[in-house]
Every structure is written in structure tokens, then in C-alpha cells.
């Protein structure tokens, strides 16, 4: 059996050409101390869009059920937590390698002018969409008299 390469395209044996450049770029943008991808540090991907009246966050969560997602807003920080647990009778399975048993991931986004209420979330086809309304900005500017 050939060694398993679960998800990192840069570790594929036999790649020619720009392999070192791809490895260097992927490792540079990773958030780990050691320049290697790992299942522990990898998490779900998300996009944050700012509109006039709200923020829209889209997170890729394929295979995740809404019961496994927890979303919290606390001190202007939106946190998305994923806790996935698979209950499988492993005595009847013949696994050689297993990575999808139990995992937990989270992401936190700082949104300075976000409202703490009226936040809406929707999970559709593996994409979680969260809409966070913005607070109305107050004009606190005033002129200071010089003595």
C-alpha cells in the first residue's frame, strides 16, 4: 500500500516544476509555528463581506449539521464553534487510517460596530451564512473652545 496523503496537495510524490514554490507559499500563510499542515491547526474557511447596513459571513462547512454548530456574539466578537462526533462501531469496520472520527473547530471574528441582536444564521448546502447588522454610528463630534 502506498502512503496516505489525506489533504495536502503539496506532499504529493512526483510533482515537478513549482512544487517548492507552492510549498513555500502555503507554509508562509499558515498560522502554525512549524511549517507543516496538520489536522489540528486546519479549520474551516470563511469570507467576511461588509455592506452598508450589515456584515455577511459565509463559512464552508460541508458535512456539518446545524445541531453541531454553535454561534455566539460576545464583546463585539462573533465566534463559530463546530463540534462533530461520529458514533461508529469500529469493531465492524476495517479502518487502516481514520481522521474523521471526532473534531472541534472554531473561528472568531472581531466586528467593532456590530449589533448584539437581530443576527440571522442559515445553513444551506454546506455553507453557513450569518448576517450581522451594524449599529448606527452616532455623530459625537463637537467643537472645543480654546481659552
FIKOLZA-1660 file (N, C-alpha, C; in steps of 0.1 Angstrom, whole numbers, plus 5000, padded with zeros to 4 digits):
% residues 147
   i   px   py   pz ch aa at
   1 5008 4988 5000  A  X  N
   1 5000 5000 5000  A  X CA
   1 5009 5012 5000  A  X  C
   2 5005 5022 4992  A  X  N
   2 5013 5035 4992  A  X CA
   2 5008 5043 5003  A  X  C
   3 5017 5052 5009  A  X  N
   3 5014 5061 5020  A  X CA
   3 5002 5069 5017  A  X  C
   4 4994 5072 5027  A  X  N
   4 4982 5080 5026  A  X CA
   4 4985 5095 5026  A  X  C
   5 4980 5103 5017  A  X  N
   5 4981 5117 5016  A  X CA
   5 4967 5123 5018  A  X  C
   6 4963 5126 5030  A  X  N
   6 4949 5129 5032  A  X CA
   6 4943 5142 5025  A  X  C
   7 4951 5153 5026  A  X  N
   7 4945 5165 5021  A  X CA
   7 4955 5175 5016  A  X  C
   8 4968 5174 5018  A  X  N
   8 4978 5184 5015  A  X CA
   8 4983 5181 5001  A  X  C
   9 4979 5189 4991  A  X  N
   9 4984 5187 4977  A  X CA
   9 4999 5189 4976  A  X  C
  10 5005 5195 4985  A  X  N
  10 5019 5198 4984  A  X CA
  10 5028 5186 4988  A  X  C
  11 5023 5176 4993  A  X  N
  11 5031 5165 4998  A  X CA
  11 5029 5153 4988  A  X  C
  12 5023 5156 4976  A  X  N
  12 5022 5145 4966  A  X CA
  12 5035 5142 4960  A  X  C
  13 5038 5129 4960  A  X  N
  13 5051 5124 4955  A  X CA
  13 5051 5125 4940  A  X  C
  14 5062 5130 4934  A  X  N
  14 5063 5130 4919  A  X CA
  14 5059 5143 4913  A  X  C
  15 5056 5153 4921  A  X  N
  15 5052 5166 4915  A  X CA
  15 5065 5173 4910  A  X  C
  16 5065 5179 4898  A  X  N
  16 5077 5186 4893  A  X CA
  16 5074 5200 4892  A  X  C
  17 5084 5208 4888  A  X  N
  17 5081 5222 4884  A  X CA
  17 5081 5231 4897  A  X  C
  18 5069 5236 4900  A  X  N
  18 5068 5247 4910  A  X CA
  18 5065 5241 4924  A  X  C
  19 5068 5228 4926  A  X  N
  19 5065 5222 4939  A  X CA
  19 5070 5230 4951  A  X  C
  20 5083 5234 4950  A  X  N
  20 5089 5241 4961  A  X CA
  20 5083 5255 4963  A  X  C
  21 5079 5262 4953  A  X  N
  21 5072 5275 4954  A  X CA
  21 5059 5273 4960  A  X  C
  22 5051 5263 4956  A  X  N
  22 5038 5261 4962  A  X CA
  22 5039 5258 4977  A  X  C
  23 5049 5249 4981  A  X  N
  23 5051 5246 4995  A  X CA
  23 5055 5258 5003  A  X  C
  24 5063 5266 4997  A  X  N
  24 5068 5278 5004  A  X CA
  24 5056 5288 5006  A  X  C
  25 5048 5290 4996  A  X  N
  25 5037 5299 4998  A  X CA
  25 5026 5294 5008  A  X  C
  26 5023 5281 5007  A  X  N
  26 5013 5276 5016  A  X CA
  26 5019 5276 5030  A  X  C
  27 5031 5273 5032  A  X  N
  27 5037 5273 5046  A  X CA
  27 5038 5287 5051  A  X  C
  28 5041 5297 5043  A  X  N
  28 5042 5311 5047  A  X CA
  28 5029 5316 5052  A  X  C
  29 5018 5312 5046  A  X  N
  29 5005 5317 5050  A  X CA
  29 4998 5309 5061  A  X  C
  30 5005 5298 5065  A  X  N
  30 4999 5290 5076  A  X CA
  30 5001 5297 5089  A  X  C
  31 4993 5294 5099  A  X  N
  31 4994 5300 5112  A  X CA
  31 5000 5291 5122  A  X  C
  32 5007 5281 5118  A  X  N
  32 5014 5272 5127  A  X CA
  32 5029 5277 5129  A  X  C
  33 5034 5273 5140  A  X  N
  33 5048 5276 5143  A  X CA
  33 5057 5268 5134  A  X  C
  34 5054 5255 5132  A  X  N
  34 5062 5247 5123  A  X CA
  34 5055 5247 5109  A  X  C
  35 5063 5248 5098  A  X  N
  35 5058 5250 5085  A  X CA
  35 5053 5237 5079  A  X  C
  36 5043 5230 5086  A  X  N
  36 5037 5218 5081  A  X CA
  36 5022 5219 5084  A  X  C
  37 5014 5214 5074  A  X  N
  37 5000 5214 5076  A  X CA
  37 4996 5203 5086  A  X  C
  38 4986 5205 5094  A  X  N
  38 4982 5195 5103  A  X CA
  38 4967 5195 5105  A  X  C
  39 4962 5184 5109  A  X  N
  39 4947 5183 5111  A  X CA
  39 4943 5192 5123  A  X  C
  40 4952 5194 5133  A  X  N
  40 4949 5201 5144  A  X CA
  40 4947 5216 5141  A  X  C
  41 4956 5222 5133  A  X  N
  41 4955 5236 5130  A  X CA
  41 4946 5240 5118  A  X  C
  42 4943 5231 5110  A  X  N
  42 4934 5234 5099  A  X CA
  42 4920 5235 5104  A  X  C
  43 4913 5245 5098  A  X  N
  43 4899 5248 5102  A  X CA
  43 4891 5251 5090  A  X  C
  44 4879 5255 5092  A  X  N
  44 4870 5258 5080  A  X CA
  44 4874 5272 5075  A  X  C
  45 4871 5274 5062  A  X  N
  45 4873 5286 5056  A  X CA
  45 4861 5295 5056  A  X  C
  46 4863 5308 5057  A  X  N
  46 4852 5317 5057  A  X CA
  46 4856 5330 5050  A  X  C
  47 4845 5337 5046  A  X  N
  47 4846 5350 5039  A  X CA
  47 4837 5360 5047  A  X  C
  48 4842 5372 5049  A  X  N
  48 4835 5383 5056  A  X CA
  48 4833 5394 5046  A  X  C
  49 4821 5398 5044  A  X  N
  49 4818 5409 5035  A  X CA
  49 4811 5420 5043  A  X  C
  50 4815 5433 5041  A  X  N
  50 4809 5444 5048  A  X CA
  50 4800 5451 5038  A  X  C
  51 4788 5453 5042  A  X  N
  51 4778 5460 5034  A  X CA
  51 4775 5473 5042  A  X  C
  52 4766 5481 5036  A  X  N
  52 4763 5494 5043  A  X CA
  52 4756 5492 5056  A  X  C
  53 4747 5482 5057  A  X  N
  53 4739 5481 5069  A  X CA
  53 4743 5468 5077  A  X  C
  54 4752 5459 5072  A  X  N
  54 4755 5447 5079  A  X CA
  54 4768 5441 5074  A  X  C
  55 4771 5430 5082  A  X  N
  55 4782 5422 5078  A  X CA
  55 4776 5409 5073  A  X  C
  56 4782 5402 5063  A  X  N
  56 4778 5389 5059  A  X CA
  56 4790 5380 5060  A  X  C
  57 4788 5369 5067  A  X  N
  57 4799 5359 5069  A  X CA
  57 4794 5346 5063  A  X  C
  58 4803 5341 5054  A  X  N
  58 4800 5328 5048  A  X CA
  58 4811 5318 5052  A  X  C
  59 4807 5307 5058  A  X  N
  59 4817 5297 5062  A  X CA
  59 4814 5283 5055  A  X  C
  60 4824 5277 5049  A  X  N
  60 4823 5264 5043  A  X CA
  60 4823 5253 5053  A  X  C
  61 4812 5246 5055  A  X  N
  61 4810 5236 5065  A  X CA
  61 4804 5223 5058  A  X  C
  62 4811 5217 5049  A  X  N
  62 4805 5205 5043  A  X CA
  62 4804 5193 5052  A  X  C
  63 4792 5187 5052  A  X  N
  63 4790 5175 5061  A  X CA
  63 4787 5179 5075  A  X  C
  64 4785 5191 5079  A  X  N
  64 4782 5196 5092  A  X CA
  64 4767 5198 5093  A  X  C
  65 4761 5193 5104  A  X  N
  65 4747 5195 5106  A  X CA
  65 4745 5208 5115  A  X  C
  66 4733 5214 5114  A  X  N
  66 4731 5226 5122  A  X CA
  66 4732 5224 5137  A  X  C
  67 4729 5211 5142  A  X  N
  67 4730 5208 5156  A  X CA
  67 4744 5208 5161  A  X  C
  68 4754 5207 5152  A  X  N
  68 4768 5206 5155  A  X CA
  68 4775 5220 5155  A  X  C
  69 4767 5230 5152  A  X  N
  69 4772 5244 5151  A  X CA
  69 4767 5252 5163  A  X  C
  70 4776 5260 5169  A  X  N
  70 4772 5270 5179  A  X CA
  70 4778 5283 5176  A  X  C
  71 4769 5293 5175  A  X  N
  71 4773 5307 5171  A  X CA
  71 4770 5316 5183  A  X  C
  72 4780 5324 5187  A  X  N
  72 4779 5333 5198  A  X CA
  72 4784 5347 5194  A  X  C
  73 4778 5357 5200  A  X  N
  73 4783 5371 5198  A  X CA
  73 4786 5376 5213  A  X  C
  74 4798 5380 5215  A  X  N
  74 4802 5384 5228  A  X CA
  74 4813 5395 5227  A  X  C
  75 4811 5406 5233  A  X  N
  75 4821 5417 5233  A  X CA
  75 4826 5420 5219  A  X  C
  76 4816 5422 5209  A  X  N
  76 4819 5425 5195  A  X CA
  76 4827 5415 5188  A  X  C
  77 4827 5402 5193  A  X  N
  77 4833 5391 5186  A  X CA
  77 4823 5380 5183  A  X  C
  78 4823 5377 5171  A  X  N
  78 4814 5366 5166  A  X CA
  78 4822 5353 5166  A  X  C
  79 4818 5343 5173  A  X  N
  79 4825 5330 5174  A  X CA
  79 4816 5319 5168  A  X  C
  80 4822 5311 5159  A  X  N
  80 4816 5300 5153  A  X CA
  80 4823 5287 5158  A  X  C
  81 4816 5279 5166  A  X  N
  81 4822 5266 5171  A  X CA
  81 4815 5254 5164  A  X  C
  82 4824 5245 5160  A  X  N
  82 4819 5232 5154  A  X CA
  82 4823 5221 5163  A  X  C
  83 4814 5212 5167  A  X  N
  83 4817 5200 5174  A  X CA
  83 4811 5189 5167  A  X  C
  84 4819 5181 5160  A  X  N
  84 4814 5169 5153  A  X CA
  84 4819 5156 5159  A  X  C
  85 4809 5148 5162  A  X  N
  85 4813 5135 5167  A  X CA
  85 4805 5124 5159  A  X  C
  86 4813 5114 5155  A  X  N
  86 4807 5103 5148  A  X CA
  86 4806 5091 5157  A  X  C
  87 4795 5085 5159  A  X  N
  87 4794 5073 5167  A  X CA
  87 4793 5061 5158  A  X  C
  88 4804 5054 5157  A  X  N
  88 4806 5043 5148  A  X CA
  88 4811 5031 5156  A  X  C
  89 4805 5019 5153  A  X  N
  89 4810 5007 5159  A  X CA
  89 4822 5003 5152  A  X  C
  90 4834 5006 5157  A  X  N
  90 4847 5003 5149  A  X CA
  90 4850 4989 5149  A  X  C
  91 4844 4980 5157  A  X  N
  91 4847 4966 5157  A  X CA
  91 4842 4960 5144  A  X  C
  92 4832 4966 5137  A  X  N
  92 4827 4960 5124  A  X CA
  92 4834 4967 5112  A  X  C
  93 4842 4977 5114  A  X  N
  93 4849 4984 5103  A  X CA
  93 4863 4980 5103  A  X  C
  94 4869 4980 5091  A  X  N
  94 4883 4976 5089  A  X CA
  94 4891 4988 5084  A  X  C
  95 4892 4998 5093  A  X  N
  95 4900 5010 5090  A  X CA
  95 4915 5008 5091  A  X  C
  96 4922 5013 5081  A  X  N
  96 4936 5014 5081  A  X CA
  96 4941 5027 5086  A  X  C
  97 4933 5038 5083  A  X  N
  97 4937 5051 5087  A  X CA
  97 4923 5059 5089  A  X  C
  98 4922 5066 5100  A  X  N
  98 4909 5073 5102  A  X CA
  98 4912 5087 5108  A  X  C
  99 4906 5097 5101  A  X  N
  99 4908 5111 5105  A  X CA
  99 4895 5118 5108  A  X  C
 100 4884 5112 5105  A  X  N
 100 4871 5119 5106  A  X CA
 100 4862 5115 5118  A  X  C
 101 4869 5110 5129  A  X  N
 101 4861 5105 5140  A  X CA
 101 4855 5116 5149  A  X  C
 102 4863 5124 5155  A  X  N
 102 4858 5135 5164  A  X CA
 102 4867 5147 5162  A  X  C
 103 4860 5158 5160  A  X  N
 103 4869 5170 5159  A  X CA
 103 4861 5182 5163  A  X  C
 104 4868 5193 5167  A  X  N
 104 4862 5205 5171  A  X CA
 104 4870 5216 5165  A  X  C
 105 4863 5226 5159  A  X  N
 105 4870 5238 5153  A  X CA
 105 4862 5250 5157  A  X  C
 106 4869 5262 5157  A  X  N
 106 4862 5274 5159  A  X CA
 106 4870 5286 5152  A  X  C
 107 4862 5296 5149  A  X  N
 107 4868 5308 5144  A  X CA
 107 4861 5320 5151  A  X  C
 108 4869 5330 5153  A  X  N
 108 4863 5342 5160  A  X CA
 108 4866 5354 5151  A  X  C
 109 4856 5363 5149  A  X  N
 109 4858 5375 5140  A  X CA
 109 4854 5387 5148  A  X  C
 110 4863 5397 5148  A  X  N
 110 4860 5409 5155  A  X CA
 110 4852 5419 5146  A  X  C
 111 4841 5423 5151  A  X  N
 111 4832 5432 5143  A  X CA
 111 4829 5444 5152  A  X  C
 112 4836 5455 5151  A  X  N
 112 4836 5466 5160  A  X CA
 112 4822 5473 5161  A  X  C
 113 4815 5474 5151  A  X  N
 113 4802 5481 5151  A  X CA
 113 4790 5472 5149  A  X  C
 114 4791 5460 5153  A  X  N
 114 4780 5450 5152  A  X CA
 114 4770 5451 5163  A  X  C
 115 4757 5449 5159  A  X  N
 115 4747 5448 5169  A  X CA
 115 4747 5435 5176  A  X  C
 116 4743 5434 5188  A  X  N
 116 4743 5421 5196  A  X CA
 116 4731 5413 5193  A  X  C
 117 4721 5420 5187  A  X  N
 117 4708 5413 5185  A  X CA
 117 4705 5413 5170  A  X  C
 118 4694 5406 5166  A  X  N
 118 4689 5405 5152  A  X CA
 118 4699 5399 5143  A  X  C
 119 4708 5390 5148  A  X  N
 119 4717 5383 5140  A  X CA
 119 4710 5371 5134  A  X  C
 120 4712 5368 5121  A  X  N
 120 4705 5357 5115  A  X CA
 120 4715 5347 5109  A  X  C
 121 4712 5334 5110  A  X  N
 121 4721 5324 5105  A  X CA
 121 4713 5314 5097  A  X  C
 122 4719 5309 5086  A  X  N
 122 4713 5299 5078  A  X CA
 122 4723 5289 5072  A  X  C
 123 4720 5276 5073  A  X  N
 123 4729 5266 5068  A  X CA
 123 4722 5260 5056  A  X  C
 124 4729 5261 5044  A  X  N
 124 4723 5256 5031  A  X CA
 124 4734 5250 5023  A  X  C
 125 4733 5238 5020  A  X  N
 125 4743 5230 5011  A  X CA
 125 4757 5232 5016  A  X  C
 126 4759 5231 5029  A  X  N
 126 4773 5231 5034  A  X CA
 126 4779 5245 5036  A  X  C
 127 4771 5255 5034  A  X  N
 127 4776 5269 5035  A  X CA
 127 4767 5276 5046  A  X  C
 128 4774 5280 5057  A  X  N
 128 4767 5287 5068  A  X CA
 128 4768 5302 5064  A  X  C
 129 4757 5309 5064  A  X  N
 129 4756 5323 5061  A  X CA
 129 4751 5330 5073  A  X  C
 130 4759 5340 5078  A  X  N
 130 4755 5347 5090  A  X CA
 130 4754 5362 5087  A  X  C
 131 4743 5368 5090  A  X  N
 131 4741 5382 5087  A  X CA
 131 4741 5390 5100  A  X  C
 132 4750 5399 5102  A  X  N
 132 4751 5406 5115  A  X CA
 132 4749 5421 5112  A  X  C
 133 4738 5427 5117  A  X  N
 133 4735 5441 5114  A  X CA
 133 4745 5450 5122  A  X  C
 134 4747 5462 5116  A  X  N
 134 4756 5472 5122  A  X CA
 134 4748 5481 5130  A  X  C
 135 4755 5487 5140  A  X  N
 135 4750 5497 5149  A  X CA
 135 4750 5510 5140  A  X  C
 136 4740 5519 5143  A  X  N
 136 4741 5532 5137  A  X CA
 136 4751 5540 5143  A  X  C
 137 4760 5546 5135  A  X  N
 137 4770 5555 5140  A  X CA
 137 4765 5568 5145  A  X  C
 138 4768 5572 5157  A  X  N
 138 4764 5584 5162  A  X CA
 138 4775 5595 5159  A  X  C
 139 4771 5607 5157  A  X  N
 139 4780 5618 5154  A  X CA
 139 4783 5624 5167  A  X  C
 140 4794 5620 5174  A  X  N
 140 4798 5626 5187  A  X CA
 140 4808 5637 5185  A  X  C
 141 4810 5642 5173  A  X  N
 141 4820 5653 5171  A  X CA
 141 4814 5666 5176  A  X  C
 142 4823 5674 5182  A  X  N
 142 4819 5687 5187  A  X CA
 142 4831 5696 5187  A  X  C
 143 4829 5709 5187  A  X  N
 143 4839 5719 5187  A  X CA
 143 4844 5722 5201  A  X  C
 144 4857 5723 5203  A  X  N
 144 4862 5726 5216  A  X CA
 144 4867 5741 5216  A  X  C
 145 4862 5749 5225  A  X  N
 145 4866 5763 5226  A  X CA
 145 4880 5763 5232  A  X  C
 146 4888 5772 5227  A  X  N
 146 4902 5775 5232  A  X CA
 146 4901 5787 5242  A  X  C
 147 4906 5785 5254  A  X  N
 147 4906 5796 5264  A  X CA
 147 4917 5806 5261  A  X  C
% end
